[in-house]
Amino acid sequence: MTAPVRAVERAFAVLQVVVASPRSASLAQITKATRLPKSSVSRMLVTLEHLEMVEQVGRRGRYRVGPGLEVLAGRGTSPQVLKQLGRPHLENLVSRLGEDAALAVPEGKKVLYISQVVADRTVQVQDWTGHTFPLHTLATGQVCLAAWEPDRLRDYLRQDLVRVTASTILDPHILQCRLQAARRDGFVWAHEEFAVDISGVAAPVYGPHGKIVAALGLHGPSYRFPGNTDGMEIGRLIRSVADQLTAELASFPSGSRSRL
């Protein structure tokens, strides 16, 4: 029988303490619980943070579960399942509204586009499938931020937010108000905040355990989208379709559900 690798055992011991902590764990708490040297724990935390298995809370040296570990732990529904169930909804939205529809998933402090149906129009928007963008810069990312816990959101807003266009929201207070409206309405609009002349709307999709797993979005050139159509009406439609996808994920056969 192959002997266990001590470094791996110690890394998992550290992770177990972080996972078991309700909000976060300090270096001292982790050191005491694992009975490992403080210097060793500190080095492991640096590596685990680099791998996004853990992340620091504020500047006090406290640690909580990172986005990478959340994915490995199965808190997110696999992109394969999302694409499989979401594709018909994207195609239906494009058919009804004549603009591009897409699915994006939260990936740390960014949002990753995993599927997009492009509308057959003379003026088209770039297919963003496979690309990642800062969460605060577009509608799909903002609905993900709106679902975050308050302390995690505060940490995000304290960083130097990237400006992509002149309309990108950088003021934390203004962005908080936007996210509050997103929670109230169940959708959010973003106008030219990521790309000049592009407007988009998005709504959250939740997994079987009640965690946000994706954002369903629709976007197009600002001169025609939303155009003369009521933006609230479009938002409610997107929210309704996102709710349908949420329901489908909840009832998706457990034997066929693919988890990351």
VOZAMAR-106475 format. One record per residue: x negated, y, z of N, C-alpha, C, O in turn. Coordinates in steps of 0.1 Angstrom, whole numbers, plus 5000, padded with zeros to 4 digits. Each point is the difference from the previous one (the first is absolute). Last residue first. Layout:
REM residues N
XYZXYZXYZXYZ;...
//
This chain:
REM residues 260
519851964890498650024999499349965013498850025002;505749754976499550105010498550024998499349914997;505449884977498650015000499550115009500550124998;504149564997499550135003498550005001499449925008;503749704985499350064988499450145002499450054992;503049695041499049914995499350054988498949954996;504650295025498850005008498949914995498850025002;505050254969499749865006498750005007499050034995;503750435001499149924991499749875007499650005012;502950385006500749874997499249914991500449904996;498150545018500449945013500649864997499949915009;498850374955498849955007500449925012499449905004;504050324972499549884993498849945007499949885000;501950525016500949895003499549884993500149895006;497650504985499749965014500949885003499549915007;501250294952498849925000499649955014499549895002;504250404993500349874994498849915000500149885003;499450565012500749925010500349864994500049905007;498150414964499049965009500749915011499449915005;503450304965499349894993498949955010499849875000;502650505015500949884998499349884994500249895005;497550534997500249945014500849874999499749905007;500050364954498749935003500149935014499549895001;504150384987500049884992498749925002500149885002;500450535020500949905006500149874992500149895005;497450484978499449945012500849905006499549895005;502350344958498949914996499449945012499749885000;503350455009500749884995499049904995500249885002;498250535013500549925011500749884995499949895006;498650424963498949935006500549915011499449895002;503550274955499950035014498949915006500049885000;499950254947500649905009499750045015498950055003;499450174957501350055004500749915010501150035005;493749914993500850074989501350055006500050075011;496249695012501349944998500950074989501149954997;495550024984500349925011499850075013498950055003;500150134953501249924997500549925012501149945000;495050355001500950084991501349924998501050064996;495349755028500850095008501050074991501150045005;497049464985499650144998501050105006501249984999;498749545024500050044986499650154999499850075010;501549465025499350124998500050034985500149914991;501649755054500350044986499350134998500150095008;499649465030499950144996500450024985500049904992;499649785057500649994987500150144995500650095006;496149665032500850114997500549994985499249974991;499149665052499950064987500850134999500850035008;498849715032499149924992499850064986499049964993;502950145062499950054986499049924992498849995005;503749795037498850084997500150054985500449924992;502649755031500350145002498950104998500250125003;500049394989499850035014500250155003499650055011;500949754944500849935009499950035015500949985008;497650414958499949865000500949935010500750065007;500050434965499549935013500049854998500849944993;498950564977500549865000499449935012498850015003;502350554982499249895006500749864998501249995000;498850454966500749955012499349885005499349934992;500050544971499749865005500849975013500450095007;498450284947500849975011499849865005499849914991;497650514976500449875003500949995013500050095008;497450244948500849995013500449865002500249924991;495950394978500649875003500850015014499450045010;497750314969501249974991500649865002500749964992;494650085029500750114995501049964990499849914991;498749785049499650034987500850124995501250005002;499149885043498949914997499550034985498850014998;504850235021499050005011498849914998499050015006;505450134969498750044995498950005011499150085000;505449825019500050074987498550054998499650095006;503549525024498850084999499850064987500149934989;504049825046499550064988498750065001499750065011;503149535018499350135000499650034985499749924992;503849755043499350014988499350145001500350085008;502649775026499749874994499350014987499849904993;501950455040500749974987499749864995500849954992;497250205050501450045000500849954988501049945000;494250025002500749915010501550025000500749905001;496850404974499949874993500749895009500749914996;498750535021501149994990500049874993501149954997;495450125031501250005008501249994991501049935003;494850144978500249865004501249985009500749904999;498150544986500449914989500349865004500949944995;497550355038501350044996500549914988501249965000;494350015012500949935010501450034998500949915001;496050314972500149864996500849925010500849914997;498350545012500949994988500249864996501149954997;495950135038501350045004501049984989501149955001;494249994991500649895007501450035004500949915000;496650294957500450045013500749895007501049954996;497650014959498949985009500350045014499349965009;503049904939500350055014498849975009499749885002;500550224943499849895010500250065014499450115003;500750134954501249985007499949895011500949975007;495650174961500450115008501249985009500250085010;497149494979500550114991500350125009499849995013;497949655007499949954986500550114990499450014989;498449955064500950074991499849954986498849994995;500549775056499550034987501050084992501249975000;498050035055500849944989499550054987499650114998;498149815051500050104989500849944988499449914993;501949935057498949994990500150114990501050074999;502449845034498850085005498850004991499150085001;505049674991500250144997498850095005499950114996;500349425013499950024985500050154997499350054992;501549825053498649974996499850034985499050064996;505449955020499250125005498549994996499450094996;503449544996500350114990499250125004499550074992;500449565037499349974988500150124989499150034993;503449995047498650025003499149984988499050064997;505949875000499550145002498550025002499450094994;502449494977500250045014499450145002499050044993;502849834957498949975010500450045014500950095002;501649974956500349885008498949975010500249905008;499650464960501250025008500349895009500750015010;495849964957499650085012501250025010499850005012;501149794947499249915008499650075013500149955011;502050304956501049915007499349905009500649955009;496750344964500750075011501049915007500250025013;497549824948499250015012500650065012499849965011;502550044947499849865005499249995013500249925009;500250514969501249955007499949865005500449985011;495150324984501149964991501249935008499849965011;496050215009500050074987501149974991500250074990;498349745055500750135001500250074987500750104999;496849475006501449995003500850135000501250014996;494549874972500350045014501550015003500750054992;497849614969500150155002500250035015500649925007;498049664953500350045013500050155002499250064993;501649544964499350125006500550035014501149975004;500649674967498649975004499350125005498849985005;505350134966499849875005498549975003499250024991;503250384989499150015011499849865007499349995010;502150254939500249885009499050005011498849994998;502850474977499049895000500549895009500650025011;502950284963499150025012499149885000500449894996;502350344959499949905011499050035011499150084998;504050124957499050045010500149905012500949995007;501949894959498950064992498950055009498849984997;504049615021500350144997498850054992498949945000;502849615026499750024986500450144996501150034995;497349795055501150034992499650034985498950044998;498749635040499950134993501250024991500449914992;498449815055500749984987500050144994500550095006;496349655034500650124994500749974987499449924992;497749885057500949974988500650134995500450085008;496449915028499949864996500849974988499849894994;497650545035501149974990499849864995498949964995;499550285053499549934988501249964991501049945005;497450445036501149924995499549944987499450074992;497950105056500350034986501349914996500449925008;497050075033500450144999500450044986500150114997;500249385014499250095009500650144999501150035003;501349734967498749935001499050105008499350084994;506349844989499150075008498749925001500049875002;503150104954499949945013499050085008499050054995;504650004960498750035005500049945015501050005006;502050004943499949965014498650025005499049974992;504450274967498849935005500149955014500950055007;501450214943500349955014498849915004499449934992;501850494968499249885005500449975015500250085008;503550144960498750045005499349875005500649905003;504150134981499150044989498650055004499450074993;505049755030499550145001499050044990499750124999;502449445002501150095004499550155000500850084996;496249554993501150004991501150115003500650064991;495849875039499550064988501150014989500250104993;500849675047499950145002499550084988500550104997;499749425001501350065001500050155002500750084994;495249685008500650004986501350065000500350084990;497849855052499350104992500550024986500250114996;501549545030500550135005499350114993500650114997;498049454994501450034994500550135005500750074992;495149795027499950034985501450034994500250104993;498749755054500250154997500150034985500750104996;498549465024501350045003500350144996501150044997;494649784994501049904995501450065003500850004991;495550235027500150024986501149914994500750044991;498449915054500650134998500150034985501150054995;496749555019501550005002500750134997501050004994;494349995002500649914990501549995002500850004990;496550245041500350074988500649914989500950054992;499749835061499050004989500450084988501250004997;500250135053500549904990499050014988499650114996;499050015056500550064987500449894991499449895000;498950035043501050105003500550064987501050075000;495549575009501349974994501050105003501249974999;494050005013500949945010501449984994500849945006;495750274968499649865003501049935009500249884999;500450584993500249924988499849865002500849914996;498250385039501449994998500449924988500949925000;494650195008500449895008501549984999500549895001;497650474977499549884994500549885008500349904994;500650545021500849964989499649874994500849924995;498050165057499850074987500949954989500549895001;499850125056500049924988499950084988500750104999;497250135043501349934998499849924987499050014993;497850295047500249934988501449934999500549955011;496250485014501049905002500349944986499950064990;497250325022499449874999500949895003499649905005;501250594991499749955013499449865000499849945011;502150384955498650015002499549945013498950025005;505649844964499550135005498549995001499349934992;502149625001501150095003499450135006499350005010;498749594955499950085012501250095002500650054990;499349454985499850144998500050085013500649965009;498749504967500550085011499850154995499350034990;500049654978500749915010500550075012501049975006;496450204954501450045003500749905008501349994999;493950034989500849904993501550035001500949934994;496050345029499650014986500949904991500350044989;500149935058500650134995499750024985500950044992;497149605030501449974999500850134994500949984993;494550065018500249914989501449984997500550004988;498550245051499550074988500349924987500550064990;500249735051501150094997499650094988500950034992;495849685025501149924993501150094996500649994990;495950195036499649974986501049934992500350024988;500650075058499950124992499649984986500650054991;499349595039501350044997500150124991500850014991;495049875026500549904990501450034996500350004988;497850255047499450044987500449904989500250054989;501349875056500650124994499450044986500850034991;499349465027499350125002500650124993500549984989;502849635026498950014991499250135003500650095006;503749725011498849965008498850004991499149935002;505850184988499249904993498749955008499549894996;503550455022500849884997499249894993500349885002;497650545009500449925012500849884997499749895005;499150404959498849945006500349915012499549895002;504050364978499649894991498849935006499949885000;501550515022501049905001499649874992500149895005;497350504990499849945014500949895002499749895005;500750364956498849924999499849935013499749885001;505350244989498850075001498849914999500249885002;505050084977499149955010498750085000499550034989;506250024996498650004996499149955012500549995011;504449954986499850124991498550004995499850024988;501849595037501350064995499750124990500750014990;495949575016500250135007501350074994500050014987;498149574996500849985012500350145008500950005008;496349984953501349964996500949995012501250044999;494350055009500650114993501449974997500950085002;496549575016500350105010500750124994501050055005;497649614966501149955009500350105010501250025003;495050064969501350024993501249965009501050075000;494749835016500250155000501450034994500750085005;497849484993500350035014500450155001500950045007;497549804952501449975002500450025014501250045003;494350034986500850094993501549985002500850095002;496249605016500050135008500850104993500850085006;498549514972500849985013500250135007501050035005;496149964958501450004996500949985012501150075001;494349915006500450144996501450004996500750105003;497449485008500250085011500550144997500950065006;499949474968499150124998500450105011501150055001;499649405002500650134997498950114999499049995007;499949494980500150085012500650144996499850054989;501149474986499350124999500250095012501150025005;499249434993500850125000499150125000499150025008;
//
